[in-house]
Amino acid sequence: QVRLVESGGGLVQPGGSLRLSCAASGFTFSNYFMTWYRQAPGKERELVATISTGTYIYYADSVKGRFTISRDNDRNTVYLQMNSLKPEDTAVYYCNARWTNGPREYWGQGTQVTVSS
């Protein structure tokens, strides 16, 4: 059974940090691009950061320099380190896995991040 389980969300003050984790199971993790998306209330889901099976990494302009995506293929886990958080980072953050050789993809259930004083 395929599972993507996000954790690490919560309430944090502006300027604070959080580290999200997404634990994968049920598929060959190392063969999948891993991406973090987010969706704020009333807005469309947007790509935050993606990491390939190799060395390619992409960040949305809105998080560049503040967020860092990484993966541990031994632990089947992708991370999102979020620093200097802003209220506009408030959203549900979703983990996505996309197969490198086709359209197969999986989604996690999401974790809420709220940045507020």
Secondary structure, DSSP 8 states (H G I E B T S, - for coil): --EEEEE--EEE-TT--EEEEEEEESS-GGGEEEEEEEE-TTS--EEEEEE-SSS-EEE-TTTTTTEEEEEETTTTEEEEEE-S--GGG-EEEEEEEEETTSS-EEE---EEEEE--
